[in-house]
Amino acid sequence: MHYQLVIFDWDGTLMDSAGKIVKCMQMSADDVGLEIPTKQQVEHIIGISLAPAIAQLFGLSDSTQIDSVVERYKYHFLNSDTIPCELFPGVVPLLQALREDNRVLAVATGKARRGLNRAWEQTHTGAFFDFSRCADEAESKPSPDMLKQLLDVTGVKPEQAVMIGDTTYDMQMAQTLGIDRIAVNYGVHQEDQLKSFAPIFIADSIAHLHQFLLHN
């Protein structure tokens, strides 16, 4: 299958950002007096939009309390650790090759629009992508809303698209719409978890993903 539309998750799929997300979430919990979550607990909610992720992680229902953690997380992400996260090795050559092969490229991310734009600016990769949907523009993963919007705006049929991600949330939203799924096992969710959503391929590196995509 020659996929016309290739949709990427961002954090944990193209950008090596899990460590920073964990650190900032742990500092945010400490700031507001919540129990500091483990690395594994934070990794489990990476990919969900920020407020729902925080509610799930800490078992919160009070919107004021959730907002206070959101505020502290955003502060730490922007100010406490100012070193930009790096792309996984090989991302730029992969994106260049896909564009040269006339693929339509998109991002579906739990980041807010401001956060994705900042990441694009820091990595000089925004020009590779034709479309994107962010946490403040659609329902949170695993709702398929982001992917529905991308299919609508591109006019691409589900069978002509593929979703690439490192979490079960990415796999679930694509499966709901009948979109093929490629899992990457170098992100935050375990391979056994990803396999339960029947991905057509599991990549263990960007180079591995590159090799598969350019033949499909």
RODO-2510 file (C-alpha; in nm, 4 decimals, decimal comma):
residues 216
     n   res          X          Y          Z
     1     m     0,0000     0,0000     0,0000
     2     h     0,1397     0,3378    -0,1013
     3     y     0,0102     0,5655     0,1737
     4     q    -0,0860     0,9078     0,0444
     5     l    -0,1205     1,0629     0,3903
     6     v     0,1385     0,9887     0,6602
     7     i     0,0374     1,1104     1,0069
     8     f     0,2906     1,1277     1,2874
     9     d     0,2530     1,1620     1,6587
    10     w     0,5172     1,4052     1,7877
    11     d     0,6452     1,3366     2,1420
    12     g     0,8089     0,9958     2,1665
    13     t     0,7732     0,9322     1,7936
    14     l     0,9708     1,2097     1,6246
    15     m     1,1015     1,3996     1,9281
    16     d     1,2877     1,2511     2,2238
    17     s     1,0954     1,4464     2,4860
    18     a     0,9702     1,1877     2,7365
    19     g     1,2443     1,2596     2,9906
    20     k     1,1628     1,6297     3,0016
    21     i     0,7887     1,5638     3,0268
    22     v     0,8424     1,3279     3,3221
    23     k     1,0718     1,5726     3,5020
    24     c     0,8357     1,8673     3,4564
    25     m     0,5315     1,6674     3,5698
    26     q     0,7127     1,5510     3,8827
    27     m     0,8176     1,9075     3,9683
    28     s     0,4606     2,0270     3,9130
    29     a     0,3248     1,7676     4,1535
    30     d     0,5767     1,8736     4,4159
    31     d     0,4804     2,2392     4,3708
    32     v     0,1135     2,1793     4,4512
    33     g     0,1611     1,9156     4,7197
    34     l     0,0540     1,6091     4,5262
    35     e     0,2268     1,2730     4,5497
    36     i     0,5146     1,2730     4,3020
    37     p     0,4391     1,0202     4,0262
    38     t     0,6912     0,7650     3,9064
    39     k     0,8530     0,7792     3,5648
    40     q     0,6352     0,4896     3,4498
    41     q     0,3160     0,6569     3,5708
    42     v     0,3908     0,9756     3,3794
    43     e     0,4949     0,7874     3,0665
    44     h     0,1590     0,6105     3,0670
    45     i    -0,0307     0,9378     3,0131
    46     i     0,2053     1,0962     2,7591
    47     g     0,0101     1,1563     2,4396
    48     i    -0,3152     1,2614     2,6047
    49     s    -0,3989     1,6328     2,6090
    50     l    -0,2501     1,8026     2,9142
    51     a    -0,5537     1,8657     3,1367
    52     p    -0,7114     1,5196     3,0847
    53     a    -0,3674     1,3631     3,1324
    54     i    -0,3197     1,5397     3,4651
    55     a    -0,6701     1,4463     3,5789
    56     q    -0,6009     1,0819     3,4991
    57     l    -0,2505     1,0757     3,6436
    58     f    -0,3433     1,2239     3,9801
    59     g    -0,7061     1,1086     3,9993
    60     l    -0,8329     1,4675     4,0051
    61     s    -1,1819     1,5939     3,9243
    62     d    -1,1688     1,9494     4,0584
    63     s    -1,1038     2,1829     3,7650
    64     t    -0,9285     2,4434     3,9811
    65     q    -0,6827     2,1858     4,1100
    66     i    -0,6252     2,0495     3,7594
    67     d    -0,5647     2,4018     3,6294
    68     s    -0,3075     2,4665     3,9020
    69     v    -0,1063     2,1614     3,7965
    70     v    -0,1387     2,2597     3,4294
    71     e    -0,0043     2,6062     3,5115
    72     r     0,2947     2,4674     3,7011
    73     y     0,3693     2,2131     3,4269
    74     k     0,3714     2,4807     3,1580
    75     y     0,5952     2,6976     3,3749
    76     h     0,8494     2,4214     3,4274
    77     f     0,8425     2,3082     3,0644
    78     l     0,9237     2,6604     2,9457
    79     n     1,1470     2,7877     3,2252
    80     s     1,2995     2,5139     3,4407
    81     d     1,4560     2,3150     3,1597
    82     t     1,5341     2,5439     2,8693
    83     i     1,7445     2,2975     2,6696
    84     p     1,5386     2,2101     2,3599
    85     c     1,4444     1,8461     2,3161
    86     e     1,6101     1,6781     2,0216
    87     l     1,4638     1,4829     1,7348
    88     f     1,5397     1,1144     1,7219
    89     p     1,8333     1,0428     1,4876
    90     g     1,7236     1,0189     1,1258
    91     v     1,4005     1,2167     1,1491
    92     v     1,4987     1,4913     0,9044
    93     p     1,6188     1,2506     0,6309
    94     l     1,2961     1,0526     0,6743
    95     l     1,0787     1,3615     0,6339
    96     q     1,2829     1,4791     0,3360
    97     a     1,2474     1,1408     0,1653
    98     l     0,8720     1,1320     0,2207
    99     r     0,8291     1,4807     0,0783
   100     e     1,0398     1,3887    -0,2245
   101     d     0,8076     1,0901    -0,2678
   102     n     0,5099     1,3314    -0,2800
   103     r     0,3518     1,2158     0,0428
   104     v     0,1210     1,4437     0,2393
   105     l     0,2615     1,4747     0,5915
   106     a     0,0684     1,5615     0,9048
   107     v     0,1039     1,5667     1,2827
   108     a    -0,1588     1,4617     1,5369
   109     t    -0,0300     1,5533     1,8822
   110     g    -0,1279     1,5983     2,2429
   111     k     0,0763     1,9195     2,2410
   112     a    -0,1002     2,2525     2,2283
   113     r    -0,0584     2,4536     1,9085
   114     r     0,1890     2,6876     2,0762
   115     g     0,3992     2,3934     2,1890
   116     l     0,4083     2,2288     1,8476
   117     n     0,4959     2,5570     1,6777
   118     r     0,7784     2,6063     1,9267
   119     a     0,9107     2,2566     1,8594
   120     w     0,8947     2,3169     1,4843
   121     e     1,0811     2,6444     1,5237
   122     q     1,3523     2,4855     1,7384
   123     t     1,4019     2,1910     1,5015
   124     h     1,3379     2,3720     1,1714
   125     t     1,0925     2,1007     1,0667
   126     g     0,7606     2,2820     1,0323
   127     a     0,7950     2,3214     0,6559
   128     f     0,7841     1,9448     0,6102
   129     f     0,4246     1,9201     0,7321
   130     d     0,1173     2,0095     0,5300
   131     f    -0,1353     1,9774     0,8135
   132     s    -0,1518     1,9275     1,1877
   133     r    -0,3997     1,8978     1,4706
   134     c    -0,3167     1,9770     1,8313
   135     a    -0,4690     1,9293     2,1743
   136     d    -0,6405     2,2681     2,1720
   137     e    -0,7972     2,2058     1,8304
   138     a    -0,9582     1,8648     1,8793
   139     e    -1,0764     1,6151     2,1362
   140     s    -0,7988     1,4433     2,3286
   141     k    -0,6574     1,1130     2,2139
   142     p    -0,7727     0,8351     2,2041
   143     s    -1,0743     1,0073     2,0484
   144     p    -1,0331     0,9862     1,6705
   145     d    -1,1324     1,3526     1,6307
   146     m    -0,7831     1,4685     1,5276
   147     l    -0,7649     1,2065     1,2562
   148     k    -1,1196     1,2770     1,1368
   149     q    -1,0264     1,6415     1,0936
   150     l    -0,7090     1,5543     0,9029
   151     l    -0,8971     1,3191     0,6699
   152     d    -1,1594     1,5878     0,6090
   153     v    -0,9113     1,8647     0,5324
   154     t    -0,6979     1,6473     0,3036
   155     g    -0,9787     1,4577     0,1321
   156     v    -0,7809     1,1366     0,1823
   157     k    -0,9688     0,8123     0,2467
   158     p    -0,8878     0,6134     0,5623
   159     e    -0,7356     0,3292     0,3601
   160     q    -0,4913     0,5736     0,1993
   161     a    -0,3603     0,6999     0,5339
   162     v    -0,1338     0,5628     0,8058
   163     m    -0,0878     0,6726     1,1676
   164     i     0,2542     0,6400     1,3319
   165     g     0,2914     0,6623     1,7081
   166     d     0,4444     0,5304     2,0269
   167     t     0,1336     0,5007     2,2452
   168     t    -0,1818     0,2942     2,2614
   169     y    -0,3742     0,6225     2,2301
   170     d    -0,2294     0,6708     1,8801
   171     m    -0,3107     0,3139     1,7857
   172     q    -0,6636     0,3247     1,9274
   173     m    -0,7723     0,6426     1,7509
   174     a    -0,6473     0,5121     1,4163
   175     q    -0,8059     0,1715     1,4672
   176     t    -1,1419     0,3374     1,5375
   177     l    -1,1390     0,4921     1,1886
   178     g    -0,9973     0,1909     1,0077
   179     i    -0,6639     0,3651     0,9444
   180     d    -0,3538     0,1459     0,9305
   181     r    -0,1212     0,1811     1,2262
   182     i     0,2563     0,1727     1,2612
   183     a     0,3893     0,1503     1,6146
   184     v     0,7336     0,2586     1,7283
   185     n     0,8720     0,0736     2,0279
   186     y     1,1367     0,3282     2,1304
   187     g     0,8790     0,5629     2,2872
   188     v     0,6829     0,5411     2,6126
   189     h     0,4463     0,2436     2,5764
   190     q     0,5570    -0,1170     2,5774
   191     e     0,5540    -0,3228     2,2595
   192     d     0,3071    -0,5740     2,4038
   193     q     0,0606    -0,2911     2,4687
   194     l     0,1018    -0,1589     2,1150
   195     k     0,0577    -0,5033     1,9606
   196     s    -0,2925    -0,5300     2,1064
   197     f    -0,4059    -0,2734     1,8468
   198     a    -0,2795    -0,4803     1,5525
   199     p    -0,0234    -0,2440     1,3986
   200     i     0,0859    -0,3437     1,0510
   201     f     0,4487    -0,2819     1,1469
   202     i     0,6548    -0,2123     1,4590
   203     a     0,9658    -0,0001     1,4114
   204     d     1,2539    -0,0081     1,6574
   205     s     1,4230     0,3030     1,5172
   206     i     1,3664     0,5891     1,2755
   207     a     1,5920     0,4103     1,0267
   208     h     1,3711     0,1007     1,0519
   209     l     1,0617     0,3175     1,0005
   210     h     1,2257     0,4936     0,7054
   211     q     1,2980     0,1644     0,5320
   212     f     0,9395     0,0449     0,5719
   213     l     0,7633     0,3682     0,4742
   214     l     0,9537     0,4232     0,1528
   215     h     0,8279     0,0871     0,0306
   216     n     0,4681     0,1411     0,1424
***
